[in-house]
Amino acid sequence: MSRISPVILSDLTSDMQNILSAVEIKMGFMPNDALLMAHKPDVMLAFGNLVQAVYDEQSEISPVLKRLIGLVTSHAAGCRYCQAHTAHAALNHDIDDAKLEALWEYETSPLYSDAERAALRLAQAAGMSPAYVSEDIFTELNSHFSNSQIVEIVATISLFGFLNKWNSVFETEIESLPKAVLDKYFPH
């Protein structure tokens, strides 16, 4: 159970109800963190704009890699809620089961490219508190990605920095669909 109660949908304006309904359709379930955030609609709307910008359809970084970046960042930060969501989202973006299962061996697994390793190395280092991002990590990153792509990667990491804190502080309850994915691929 979360540390605060989620909003009651019928108490929200019709605009907010419509937004949450769209979120539910896109994700396949109603995310509990959105129901907590909806206590402050302006915060939820601003956050929604950030999510849309990070997951822009015109992205130069694949949706699967962005979900894996979020997953590794969230693991480094210790946020099980976000690990569950990003693993679920990666599966919804057609990641191969074997690749998801090999995530923690990304440094040596042949399922991961050198570019993916560089991005995930950054995600792991940046997800720690304090962040430890060495020059070596950035040198490797620069050999695989443009400045624009690096900004996308860091924006994804930063988005999950917010979400990791939000959900850890509130101890947001993990919904059944993402929890099943988390339990299957990354049992505690």
VEXROTOR-45401 format. One record per atom (N, C-alpha, C): x, y, z; residue number from 0. Coordinates in Angstrom, 3 decimals. Example, Ala and Ser with C-alpha at 12.3 -4.5 7.8 and 13.67 -1.06 7.14 Angstrom:
BEGIN
{pt {13.190 -5.690 7.800} 0};
{pt {12.300 -4.500 7.800} 0};
{pt {13.200 -3.300 7.800} 0};
{pt {12.850 -2.250 7.080} 1};
{pt {13.670 -1.060 7.140} 1};
{pt {12.900 0.030 7.870} 1};
//
This chain:
BEGIN
{pt {0.841 -1.174 0.000} 0};
{pt {0.000 0.000 0.000} 0};
{pt {0.890 1.241 0.000} 0};
{pt {0.546 2.208 -0.805} 1};
{pt {1.304 3.450 -0.908} 1};
{pt {1.145 4.278 0.365} 1};
{pt {2.086 5.179 0.592} 2};
{pt {2.070 6.005 1.802} 2};
{pt {0.954 7.040 1.812} 2};
{pt {0.438 7.403 0.640} 3};
{pt {-0.757 8.250 0.575} 3};
{pt {-1.769 7.546 -0.315} 3};
{pt {-3.012 7.896 -0.131} 4};
{pt {-4.072 7.270 -0.927} 4};
{pt {-4.092 7.858 -2.327} 4};
{pt {-4.361 7.034 -3.321} 5};
{pt {-4.506 7.560 -4.687} 5};
{pt {-5.770 8.404 -4.783} 5};
{pt {-5.822 9.242 -5.798} 6};
{pt {-7.035 10.035 -6.021} 6};
{pt {-8.182 9.110 -6.391} 6};
{pt {-9.367 9.592 -6.177} 7};
{pt {-10.566 8.907 -6.643} 7};
{pt {-10.910 9.544 -7.981} 7};
{pt {-10.930 8.745 -9.025} 8};
{pt {-11.096 9.272 -10.386} 8};
{pt {-12.313 10.171 -10.514} 8};
{pt {-13.404 9.800 -9.889} 9};
{pt {-14.636 10.595 -10.020} 9};
{pt {-14.509 11.970 -9.374} 9};
{pt {-13.488 12.168 -8.533} 10};
{pt {-13.265 13.477 -7.909} 10};
{pt {-12.491 14.430 -8.822} 10};
{pt {-11.944 13.914 -9.912} 11};
{pt {-11.135 14.724 -10.823} 11};
{pt {-12.002 15.385 -11.885} 11};
{pt {-11.453 16.422 -12.496} 12};
{pt {-12.147 17.062 -13.615} 12};
{pt {-12.225 16.071 -14.771} 12};
{pt {-13.126 16.315 -15.681} 13};
{pt {-13.251 15.410 -16.833} 13};
{pt {-11.972 15.421 -17.674} 13};
{pt {-11.298 16.567 -17.760} 14};
{pt {-10.027 16.622 -18.498} 14};
{pt {-8.983 15.696 -17.874} 14};
{pt {-8.875 15.733 -16.550} 15};
{pt {-7.907 14.870 -15.866} 15};
{pt {-8.304 13.400 -16.000} 15};
{pt {-9.587 13.120 -15.928} 16};
{pt {-10.054 11.742 -16.113} 16};
{pt {-9.696 11.240 -17.509} 16};
{pt {-9.862 12.100 -18.508} 17};
{pt {-9.523 11.722 -19.887} 17};
{pt {-8.025 11.462 -20.049} 17};
{pt {-7.213 12.289 -19.408} 18};
{pt {-5.760 12.100 -19.474} 18};
{pt {-5.375 10.765 -18.846} 18};
{pt {-5.920 10.495 -17.670} 19};
{pt {-5.604 9.234 -16.994} 19};
{pt {-6.121 8.030 -17.774} 19};
{pt {-7.252 8.192 -18.418} 20};
{pt {-7.789 7.113 -19.250} 20};
{pt {-6.846 6.819 -20.422} 20};
{pt {-6.314 7.872 -21.030} 21};
{pt {-5.363 7.699 -22.136} 21};
{pt {-4.082 7.018 -21.650} 21};
{pt {-3.629 7.389 -20.462} 22};
{pt {-2.444 6.753 -19.874} 22};
{pt {-2.706 5.264 -19.658} 22};
{pt {-3.877 4.954 -19.131} 23};
{pt {-4.239 3.552 -18.885} 23};
{pt {-4.267 2.748 -20.190} 23};
{pt {-4.831 3.326 -21.228} 24};
{pt {-4.886 2.637 -22.520} 24};
{pt {-3.475 2.405 -23.063} 24};
{pt {-2.630 3.428 -22.990} 25};
{pt {-1.264 3.319 -23.522} 25};
{pt {-0.441 2.279 -22.763} 25};
{pt {-0.596 2.239 -21.435} 26};
{pt {0.229 1.348 -20.620} 26};
{pt {-0.380 -0.040 -20.438} 26};
{pt {-1.684 -0.147 -20.621} 27};
{pt {-2.351 -1.431 -20.425} 27};
{pt {-2.847 -1.645 -19.009} 27};
{pt {-2.663 -0.662 -18.164} 28};
{pt {-3.125 -0.685 -16.773} 28};
{pt {-3.073 0.752 -16.250} 28};
{pt {-3.782 1.019 -15.169} 29};
{pt {-3.750 2.351 -14.564} 29};
{pt {-2.549 2.411 -13.615} 29};
{pt {-1.570 3.273 -13.905} 30};
{pt {-0.388 3.344 -13.049} 30};
{pt {-0.687 4.059 -11.725} 30};
{pt {-0.323 3.404 -10.647} 31};
{pt {-0.585 3.970 -9.325} 31};
{pt {0.159 5.269 -9.082} 31};
{pt {1.350 5.423 -9.666} 32};
{pt {2.066 6.680 -9.446} 32};
{pt {1.327 7.862 -10.065} 32};
{pt {0.640 7.642 -11.177} 33};
{pt {-0.165 8.714 -11.782} 33};
{pt {-1.350 9.068 -10.887} 33};
{pt {-1.920 8.069 -10.235} 34};
{pt {-3.042 8.327 -9.328} 34};
{pt {-2.596 9.090 -8.084} 34};
{pt {-1.341 8.947 -7.712} 35};
{pt {-0.804 9.750 -6.611} 35};
{pt {-0.493 11.161 -7.098} 35};
{pt {0.120 11.251 -8.267} 36};
{pt {0.497 12.547 -8.825} 36};
{pt {-0.721 13.403 -9.139} 36};
{pt {-1.841 12.777 -9.426} 37};
{pt {-3.059 13.508 -9.792} 37};
{pt {-3.620 14.341 -8.644} 37};
{pt {-3.094 14.171 -7.438} 38};
{pt {-3.474 15.064 -6.335} 38};
{pt {-3.070 16.501 -6.665} 38};
{pt {-2.048 16.652 -7.504} 39};
{pt {-1.587 17.967 -7.958} 39};
{pt {-1.609 17.950 -9.483} 39};
{pt {-2.755 18.261 -10.076} 40};
{pt {-2.890 18.163 -11.537} 40};
{pt {-1.818 18.916 -12.324} 40};
{pt {-1.389 20.082 -11.835} 41};
{pt {-0.363 20.827 -12.566} 41};
{pt {0.956 20.057 -12.617} 41};
{pt {1.283 19.374 -11.529} 42};
{pt {2.499 18.562 -11.510} 42};
{pt {2.347 17.407 -12.496} 42};
{pt {1.187 16.764 -12.466} 43};
{pt {0.963 15.637 -13.370} 43};
{pt {1.013 16.077 -14.836} 43};
{pt {0.437 17.219 -15.146} 44};
{pt {0.457 17.710 -16.526} 44};
{pt {1.879 18.049 -16.973} 44};
{pt {2.633 18.716 -16.106} 45};
{pt {4.016 19.062 -16.445} 45};
{pt {4.850 17.795 -16.616} 45};
{pt {4.656 16.839 -15.727} 46};
{pt {5.379 15.578 -15.832} 46};
{pt {4.997 14.850 -17.121} 46};
{pt {3.724 14.858 -17.457} 47};
{pt {3.258 14.226 -18.692} 47};
{pt {3.924 14.818 -19.920} 47};
{pt {4.134 16.140 -19.911} 48};
{pt {4.833 16.790 -21.027} 48};
{pt {6.280 16.309 -21.123} 48};
{pt {6.925 16.139 -19.971} 49};
{pt {8.299 15.633 -19.971} 49};
{pt {8.345 14.203 -20.514} 49};
{pt {7.423 13.369 -20.075} 50};
{pt {7.369 11.985 -20.564} 50};
{pt {7.190 11.965 -22.082} 50};
{pt {6.287 12.802 -22.590} 51};
{pt {6.065 12.852 -24.043} 51};
{pt {7.320 13.297 -24.782} 51};
{pt {8.039 14.268 -24.218} 52};
{pt {9.262 14.739 -24.871} 52};
{pt {10.343 13.654 -24.872} 52};
{pt {10.485 12.948 -23.760} 53};
{pt {11.508 11.903 -23.668} 53};
{pt {11.177 10.728 -24.587} 53};
{pt {9.909 10.360 -24.644} 54};
{pt {9.495 9.220 -25.471} 54};
{pt {8.907 9.654 -26.811} 54};
{pt {9.390 10.752 -27.340} 55};
{pt {8.943 11.286 -28.622} 55};
{pt {9.077 10.231 -29.725} 55};
{pt {8.071 10.148 -30.566} 56};
{pt {8.087 9.165 -31.658} 56};
{pt {9.201 9.423 -32.668} 56};
{pt {9.716 10.640 -32.705} 57};
{pt {10.802 10.982 -33.630} 57};
{pt {12.177 10.731 -33.012} 57};
{pt {12.210 10.013 -31.929} 58};
{pt {13.440 9.749 -31.191} 58};
{pt {14.507 9.095 -32.064} 58};
{pt {15.745 9.429 -31.763} 59};
{pt {16.880 8.799 -32.434} 59};
{pt {17.338 7.543 -31.687} 59};
{pt {16.814 7.334 -30.496} 60};
{pt {17.151 6.173 -29.668} 60};
{pt {15.944 5.243 -29.667} 60};
{pt {16.164 3.963 -29.840} 61};
{pt {15.049 3.018 -29.942} 61};
{pt {14.235 2.968 -28.646} 61};
{pt {12.934 2.719 -28.764} 62};
{pt {12.089 2.601 -27.567} 62};
{pt {12.569 1.493 -26.625} 62};
{pt {13.056 0.397 -27.167} 63};
{pt {13.550 -0.690 -26.309} 63};
{pt {14.766 -0.231 -25.519} 63};
{pt {15.727 0.414 -26.190} 64};
{pt {16.917 0.872 -25.472} 64};
{pt {16.532 1.880 -24.398} 64};
{pt {15.599 2.766 -24.685} 65};
{pt {15.173 3.725 -23.659} 65};
{pt {14.580 3.009 -22.448} 65};
{pt {13.803 1.954 -22.676} 66};
{pt {13.225 1.205 -21.549} 66};
{pt {14.324 0.497 -20.766} 66};
{pt {15.316 -0.041 -21.469} 67};
{pt {16.433 -0.692 -20.778} 67};
{pt {17.266 0.319 -19.995} 67};
{pt {17.441 1.505 -20.548} 68};
{pt {18.133 2.578 -19.826} 68};
{pt {17.367 2.897 -18.541} 68};
{pt {16.043 3.033 -18.652} 69};
{pt {15.221 3.287 -17.470} 69};
{pt {15.313 2.162 -16.461} 69};
{pt {15.351 0.935 -16.937} 70};
{pt {15.428 -0.235 -16.057} 70};
{pt {16.757 -0.276 -15.310} 70};
{pt {17.849 -0.066 -16.020} 71};
{pt {19.167 -0.084 -15.380} 71};
{pt {19.306 1.094 -14.416} 71};
{pt {18.843 2.272 -14.811} 72};
{pt {18.870 3.433 -13.920} 72};
{pt {18.085 3.141 -12.649} 72};
{pt {16.899 2.569 -12.805} 73};
{pt {16.030 2.281 -11.661} 73};
{pt {16.619 1.200 -10.761} 73};
{pt {17.290 0.221 -11.362} 74};
{pt {17.960 -0.811 -10.564} 74};
{pt {19.073 -0.184 -9.733} 74};
{pt {19.871 0.685 -10.357} 75};
{pt {20.963 1.345 -9.633} 75};
{pt {20.428 2.197 -8.486} 75};
{pt {19.239 2.777 -8.677} 76};
{pt {18.621 3.618 -7.644} 76};
{pt {17.819 2.797 -6.633} 76};
{pt {17.599 1.527 -6.928} 77};
{pt {16.863 0.665 -6.006} 77};
{pt {15.356 0.808 -6.056} 77};
{pt {14.808 1.277 -7.180} 78};
{pt {13.353 1.484 -7.290} 78};
{pt {12.703 0.295 -7.999} 78};
{pt {12.093 -0.594 -7.237} 79};
{pt {11.434 -1.777 -7.801} 79};
{pt {10.220 -1.386 -8.646} 79};
{pt {9.509 -0.340 -8.238} 80};
{pt {8.330 0.097 -8.992} 80};
{pt {8.729 0.427 -10.433} 80};
{pt {9.766 1.226 -10.586} 81};
{pt {10.190 1.626 -11.934} 81};
{pt {10.852 0.475 -12.686} 81};
{pt {11.516 -0.427 -11.982} 82};
{pt {12.055 -1.616 -12.643} 82};
{pt {10.919 -2.434 -13.247} 82};
{pt {9.844 -2.579 -12.492} 83};
{pt {8.685 -3.341 -12.978} 83};
{pt {8.085 -2.683 -14.213} 83};
{pt {7.919 -1.360 -14.157} 84};
{pt {7.306 -0.645 -15.275} 84};
{pt {8.173 -0.689 -16.526} 84};
{pt {9.475 -0.503 -16.366} 85};
{pt {10.335 -0.474 -17.548} 85};
{pt {10.501 -1.865 -18.155} 85};
{pt {10.538 -2.902 -17.330} 86};
{pt {10.603 -4.269 -17.862} 86};
{pt {9.322 -4.597 -18.621} 86};
{pt {8.188 -4.227 -18.059} 87};
{pt {6.895 -4.441 -18.721} 87};
{pt {6.855 -3.681 -20.052} 87};
{pt {7.299 -2.427 -20.035} 88};
{pt {7.288 -1.608 -21.253} 88};
{pt {8.246 -2.168 -22.305} 88};
{pt {9.398 -2.677 -21.883} 89};
{pt {10.339 -3.268 -22.844} 89};
{pt {9.695 -4.456 -23.551} 89};
{pt {8.986 -5.282 -22.799} 90};
{pt {8.289 -6.419 -23.416} 90};
{pt {7.211 -5.942 -24.381} 90};
{pt {6.548 -4.852 -24.045} 91};
{pt {5.526 -4.295 -24.936} 91};
{pt {6.126 -3.673 -26.194} 91};
{pt {7.431 -3.417 -26.169} 92};
{pt {8.122 -2.902 -27.354} 92};
{pt {8.932 -4.010 -28.024} 92};
{pt {8.521 -5.250 -27.781} 93};
{pt {9.054 -6.421 -28.484} 93};
{pt {10.520 -6.732 -28.222} 93};
{pt {10.986 -6.499 -27.012} 94};
{pt {12.335 -6.969 -26.688} 94};
{pt {12.307 -8.494 -26.664} 94};
{pt {13.371 -9.085 -27.094} 95};
{pt {13.517 -10.534 -27.047} 95};
{pt {13.659 -10.969 -25.580} 95};
{pt {12.944 -12.027 -25.198} 96};
{pt {13.008 -12.535 -23.822} 96};
{pt {14.450 -12.786 -23.378} 96};
{pt {15.226 -13.400 -24.247} 97};
{pt {16.609 -13.732 -23.893} 97};
{pt {17.421 -12.472 -23.606} 97};
{pt {17.157 -11.420 -24.355} 98};
{pt {17.889 -10.167 -24.144} 98};
{pt {17.516 -9.555 -22.798} 98};
{pt {16.235 -9.586 -22.458} 99};
{pt {15.810 -9.056 -21.163} 99};
{pt {16.404 -9.893 -20.031} 99};
{pt {16.391 -11.206 -20.193} 100};
{pt {16.963 -12.093 -19.170} 100};
{pt {18.464 -11.869 -19.000} 100};
{pt {19.140 -11.460 -20.060} 101};
{pt {20.593 -11.247 -20.020} 101};
{pt {20.974 -9.815 -19.659} 101};
{pt {20.025 -9.027 -19.230} 102};
{pt {20.307 -7.605 -18.996} 102};
{pt {21.484 -7.391 -18.052} 102};
{pt {21.548 -8.137 -16.966} 103};
{pt {22.617 -7.883 -15.995} 103};
{pt {23.959 -8.430 -16.464} 103};
{pt {23.968 -9.077 -17.618} 104};
{pt {25.222 -9.501 -18.249} 104};
{pt {25.486 -8.668 -19.505} 104};
{pt {24.915 -7.462 -19.559} 105};
{pt {25.031 -6.646 -20.775} 105};
{pt {26.477 -6.382 -21.159} 105};
{pt {27.379 -6.352 -20.191} 106};
{pt {28.792 -6.071 -20.495} 106};
{pt {29.426 -7.173 -21.346} 106};
{pt {28.951 -8.412 -21.188} 107};
{pt {29.585 -9.538 -21.880} 107};
{pt {28.648 -10.292 -22.817} 107};
{pt {27.358 -10.071 -22.700} 108};
{pt {26.400 -10.821 -23.519} 108};
{pt {26.486 -10.418 -24.992} 108};
{pt {26.540 -11.402 -25.892} 109};
{pt {26.539 -11.089 -27.326} 109};
{pt {25.202 -10.505 -27.799} 109};
{pt {24.194 -10.528 -26.940} 110};
{pt {22.890 -9.958 -27.292} 110};
{pt {22.901 -8.428 -27.260} 110};
{pt {23.943 -7.855 -26.662} 111};
{pt {24.046 -6.397 -26.544} 111};
{pt {25.178 -5.872 -27.410} 111};
{pt {24.885 -4.803 -28.141} 112};
{pt {25.898 -4.173 -28.989} 112};
{pt {26.808 -3.296 -28.127} 112};
{pt {27.925 -2.882 -28.704} 113};
{pt {28.828 -1.977 -27.994} 113};
{pt {28.129 -0.660 -27.666} 113};
{pt {27.298 -0.175 -28.572} 114};
{pt {26.564 1.073 -28.320} 114};
{pt {25.593 0.897 -27.150} 114};
{pt {24.869 -0.212 -27.126} 115};
{pt {23.947 -0.466 -26.008} 115};
{pt {24.712 -0.579 -24.693} 115};
{pt {25.863 -1.246 -24.722} 116};
{pt {26.678 -1.365 -23.510} 116};
{pt {27.084 0.016 -23.000} 116};
{pt {27.483 0.890 -23.910} 117};
{pt {27.898 2.237 -23.513} 117};
{pt {26.735 2.992 -22.872} 117};
{pt {25.553 2.897 -23.457} 118};
{pt {24.379 3.588 -22.907} 118};
{pt {23.985 3.007 -21.550} 118};
{pt {24.024 1.692 -21.419} 119};
{pt {23.639 1.049 -20.156} 119};
{pt {24.683 1.285 -19.067} 119};
{pt {25.946 1.377 -19.457} 120};
{pt {27.009 1.716 -18.502} 120};
{pt {26.757 3.113 -17.928} 120};
{pt {26.398 4.050 -18.803} 121};
{pt {26.069 5.401 -18.337} 121};
{pt {24.850 5.360 -17.414} 121};
{pt {23.817 4.619 -17.801} 122};
{pt {22.599 4.531 -16.987} 122};
{pt {22.905 3.987 -15.597} 122};
{pt {23.743 2.969 -15.536} 123};
{pt {24.085 2.377 -14.242} 123};
{pt {24.863 3.364 -13.378} 123};
{pt {25.844 4.027 -13.957} 124};
{pt {26.658 4.980 -13.193} 124};
{pt {25.845 6.199 -12.771} 124};
{pt {25.005 6.693 -13.666} 125};
{pt {24.215 7.893 -13.369} 125};
{pt {23.074 7.604 -12.401} 125};
{pt {22.600 6.368 -12.364} 126};
{pt {21.502 6.018 -11.469} 126};
{pt {21.911 5.910 -10.015} 126};
{pt {23.206 5.813 -9.769} 127};
{pt {23.699 5.727 -8.394} 127};
{pt {23.599 7.087 -7.723} 127};
{pt {23.605 7.076 -6.415} 128};
{pt {23.584 8.336 -5.675} 128};
{pt {24.730 8.322 -4.673} 128};
{pt {25.725 9.185 -4.857} 129};
{pt {25.842 10.161 -5.934} 129};
{pt {26.186 9.473 -7.260} 129};
{pt {25.876 10.161 -8.325} 130};
{pt {26.158 9.628 -9.660} 130};
{pt {27.667 9.518 -9.844} 130};
{pt {28.095 8.452 -10.472} 131};
{pt {29.503 8.280 -10.788} 131};
{pt {29.633 8.048 -12.285} 131};
{pt {29.824 9.133 -13.005} 132};
{pt {29.976 9.055 -14.457} 132};
{pt {31.391 9.516 -14.783} 132};
{pt {32.210 8.569 -15.171} 133};
{pt {33.613 8.865 -15.452} 133};
{pt {33.790 9.394 -16.873} 133};
{pt {34.957 9.954 -17.109} 134};
{pt {35.305 10.400 -18.462} 134};
{pt {35.365 9.211 -19.412} 134};
{pt {35.804 8.064 -18.916} 135};
{pt {35.857 6.863 -19.758} 135};
{pt {34.469 6.488 -20.276} 135};
{pt {33.474 6.595 -19.411} 136};
{pt {32.100 6.283 -19.825} 136};
{pt {31.674 7.227 -20.941} 136};
{pt {31.989 8.518 -20.784} 137};
{pt {31.583 9.478 -21.811} 137};
{pt {32.393 9.331 -23.092} 137};
{pt {33.646 8.989 -22.983} 138};
{pt {34.457 8.752 -24.183} 138};
{pt {33.854 7.619 -25.006} 138};
{pt {33.492 6.527 -24.325} 139};
{pt {32.865 5.391 -25.009} 139};
{pt {31.517 5.794 -25.601} 139};
{pt {30.727 6.537 -24.845} 140};
{pt {29.412 6.990 -25.310} 140};
{pt {29.553 7.834 -26.576} 140};
{pt {30.516 8.751 -26.569} 141};
{pt {30.741 9.625 -27.726} 141};
{pt {31.176 8.862 -28.970} 141};
{pt {31.734 7.682 -28.797} 142};
{pt {32.152 6.910 -29.974} 142};
{pt {30.979 6.192 -30.643} 142};
{pt {29.816 6.181 -29.981} 143};
{pt {28.649 5.478 -30.528} 143};
{pt {27.447 6.378 -30.800} 143};
{pt {27.400 7.539 -30.153} 144};
{pt {26.198 8.372 -30.227} 144};
{pt {26.541 9.824 -30.528} 144};
{pt {25.617 10.496 -31.221} 145};
{pt {25.746 11.937 -31.476} 145};
{pt {25.378 12.703 -30.202} 145};
{pt {25.670 13.992 -30.187} 146};
{pt {25.291 14.822 -29.036} 146};
{pt {23.789 14.783 -28.799} 146};
{pt {23.026 14.839 -29.870} 147};
{pt {21.568 14.791 -29.762} 147};
{pt {21.107 13.475 -29.130} 147};
{pt {21.712 12.383 -29.547} 148};
{pt {21.356 11.077 -28.984} 148};
{pt {21.769 10.977 -27.513} 148};
{pt {22.917 11.539 -27.172} 149};
{pt {23.365 11.532 -25.774} 149};
{pt {22.400 12.330 -24.910} 149};
{pt {21.919 13.452 -25.428} 150};
{pt {20.926 14.231 -24.679} 150};
{pt {19.676 13.389 -24.442} 150};
{pt {19.240 12.631 -25.448} 151};
{pt {18.074 11.745 -25.267} 151};
{pt {18.329 10.698 -24.194} 151};
{pt {19.511 10.122 -24.208} 152};
{pt {19.858 9.103 -23.213} 152};
{pt {19.850 9.707 -21.815} 152};
{pt {20.488 10.864 -21.659} 153};
{pt {20.540 11.508 -20.341} 153};
{pt {19.156 11.996 -19.918} 153};
{pt {18.330 12.432 -20.855} 154};
{pt {16.952 12.819 -20.521} 154};
{pt {16.175 11.617 -19.990} 154};
{pt {16.391 10.458 -20.588} 155};
{pt {15.726 9.236 -20.111} 155};
{pt {16.194 8.895 -18.704} 155};
{pt {17.492 8.946 -18.474} 156};
{pt {18.046 8.687 -17.138} 156};
{pt {17.468 9.677 -16.132} 156};
{pt {17.409 10.941 -16.504} 157};
{pt {16.917 11.985 -15.602} 157};
{pt {15.432 11.840 -15.310} 157};
{pt {14.656 11.448 -16.313} 158};
{pt {13.234 11.174 -16.100} 158};
{pt {13.080 10.116 -15.011} 158};
{pt {13.894 9.069 -15.097} 159};
{pt {13.799 8.017 -14.090} 159};
{pt {14.404 8.424 -12.761} 159};
{pt {15.300 9.403 -12.757} 160};
{pt {15.757 9.954 -11.481} 160};
{pt {14.580 10.519 -10.699} 160};
{pt {13.716 11.256 -11.391} 161};
{pt {12.501 11.793 -10.762} 161};
{pt {11.585 10.660 -10.329} 161};
{pt {11.292 9.751 -11.249} 162};
{pt {10.357 8.660 -10.946} 162};
{pt {10.875 7.746 -9.839} 162};
{pt {12.172 7.480 -9.831} 163};
{pt {12.739 6.627 -8.784} 163};
{pt {12.541 7.253 -7.414} 163};
{pt {12.796 8.543 -7.296} 164};
{pt {12.585 9.228 -6.010} 164};
{pt {11.107 9.252 -5.656} 164};
{pt {10.273 9.625 -6.613} 165};
{pt {8.828 9.725 -6.386} 165};
{pt {8.279 8.408 -5.832} 165};
{pt {8.551 7.342 -6.532} 166};
{pt {7.965 6.052 -6.169} 166};
{pt {8.622 5.417 -4.950} 166};
{pt {9.883 5.693 -4.718} 167};
{pt {10.532 5.187 -3.508} 167};
{pt {10.015 5.907 -2.266} 167};
{pt {9.879 7.222 -2.350} 168};
{pt {9.378 7.992 -1.205} 168};
{pt {7.947 7.597 -0.866} 168};
{pt {7.107 7.469 -1.883} 169};
{pt {5.701 7.117 -1.646} 169};
{pt {5.480 5.612 -1.461} 169};
{pt {6.525 4.813 -1.684} 170};
{pt {6.382 3.351 -1.667} 170};
{pt {5.171 2.934 -2.494} 170};
{pt {5.145 3.454 -3.716} 171};
{pt {4.021 3.214 -4.616} 171};
{pt {3.832 1.718 -4.846} 171};
{pt {2.602 1.280 -4.692} 172};
{pt {2.273 -0.129 -4.875} 172};
{pt {2.389 -0.501 -6.355} 172};
{pt {3.102 -1.592 -6.618} 173};
{pt {3.288 -2.054 -7.997} 173};
{pt {2.024 -2.770 -8.461} 173};
{pt {1.538 -2.406 -9.633} 174};
{pt {0.346 -3.011 -10.215} 174};
{pt {0.639 -4.458 -10.629} 174};
{pt {-0.408 -5.249 -10.790} 175};
{pt {-0.238 -6.691 -11.019} 175};
{pt {0.489 -7.027 -12.329} 175};
{pt {0.185 -6.336 -13.432} 176};
{pt {0.850 -6.660 -14.710} 176};
{pt {2.361 -6.429 -14.652} 176};
{pt {2.822 -5.232 -14.287} 177};
{pt {4.273 -5.053 -14.218} 177};
{pt {4.923 -5.883 -13.107} 177};
{pt {4.202 -6.134 -12.028} 178};
{pt {4.760 -6.955 -10.944} 178};
{pt {5.033 -8.377 -11.433} 178};
{pt {4.143 -8.916 -12.239} 179};
{pt {4.348 -10.268 -12.783} 179};
{pt {5.611 -10.320 -13.645} 179};
{pt {5.845 -9.275 -14.434} 180};
{pt {7.057 -9.213 -15.266} 180};
{pt {8.291 -9.116 -14.372} 180};
{pt {8.232 -8.253 -13.377} 181};
{pt {9.359 -8.085 -12.451} 181};
{pt {9.682 -9.406 -11.756} 181};
{pt {8.657 -10.073 -11.257} 182};
{pt {8.865 -11.341 -10.549} 182};
{pt {9.437 -12.420 -11.465} 182};
{pt {9.048 -12.407 -12.735} 183};
{pt {9.544 -13.412 -13.680} 183};
{pt {11.012 -13.175 -14.053} 183};
{pt {11.344 -11.934 -14.395} 184};
{pt {12.672 -11.643 -14.924} 184};
{pt {13.677 -11.189 -13.869} 184};
{pt {13.198 -10.510 -12.834} 185};
{pt {14.098 -9.928 -11.836} 185};
{pt {13.570 -10.141 -10.424} 185};
{pt {13.450 -11.405 -10.005} 186};
{pt {12.930 -11.646 -8.648} 186};
{pt {13.864 -11.036 -7.607} 186};
{pt {13.297 -10.618 -6.548} 187};
{pt {14.067 -9.956 -5.478} 187};
{pt {14.814 -10.962 -4.662} 187};
//
